[in-house]
Amino acid sequence: MKENNQINDKYTVAGTDIEAIKEQSRRSGLSYNEAKEFIAKTTGGHGTSIYSDTDAEAVKRNNQQSEDN
């Protein structure tokens, strides 16, 4: 019976090899969240500030210095 459970753990009810799908997924590229972060960092857009690596305070200081000069 234990051997039957091991076989059932390897395949879905439809017969899909679970480990093969996991491996294919690992090799397929960026995850949804990784892709979303990449797009936000490279193109900007609404609601992407959580992905920003810009130092907002440094930008404010530079803007202030530009206005002063």
VOLUM-915979 format. One record per residue (C-alpha): x, y, z; residue in one letter. Coordinates in steps of 0.02 Angstrom, whole numbers, plus 32768, in hexadecimal, padded with zeros to 4 digits. Example, Ala and Ser with C-alpha at 12.3 -4.5 7.8 and 13.67 -1.06 7.14 Angstrom:
// VOLUM-915979
82677F1F8186A
82AC7FCB8165S
***
This chain:
// VOLUM-915979
800080008000M
809080788027K
80D680607F78E
802C808D7F2EN
8029812F7F94N
80D6815D7F53Q
809881477EA1I
7FFE81B07EC8N
806E82397F11D
80D2823F7E6FK
803E82527DF8Y
7F9D82B67DF6T
7EF582617DE1V
7F0282887D27A
7FAC82317D1FG
801C82CC7D16T
80CB82B47D5ED
80D383377DE9I
8192833D7DF4E
81A283537D37A
812C83E87D3DI
818A84357DD0K
822F84237D73E
81E6846D7CD4Q
81A384FF7D3AS
824E851E7D89R
829E85287CDDR
821885927C8CS
8257863E7CBEG
821786C57D32L
818986A87DAAS
80F2871B7DA1Y
813287867E31N
81E4878B7DEBE
81A087C47D43A
813388477D96K
81C9888A7DF8E
8237888F7D5BF
81B488EE7CF9I
819989697D86A
8254898B7D97K
8274899E7CDET
81D989FA7CA2T
818F8A4F7D3BG
80D58A657D49G
80458A7E7DC1H
80578A247E69G
810889E87E4DT
815D8A497ED8S
817489AC7F42I
81EC896C7EBDY
824E8A0E7EAES
83038A147EE5D
83078AD37ED3T
83388B337F6FD
82A88BAE7F79A
83018C1B7FF8E
839A8C2B7F87A
832A8C607EF6V
82D68CE37F66K
83818D267F9BR
83BC8D2F7EE5N
831D8D877EB2N
832F8E047F3FQ
83E48E267F10Q
83B18E437E5BS
832C8EBF7E91E
83A98F1A7F01D
84278F2F7E74N
***
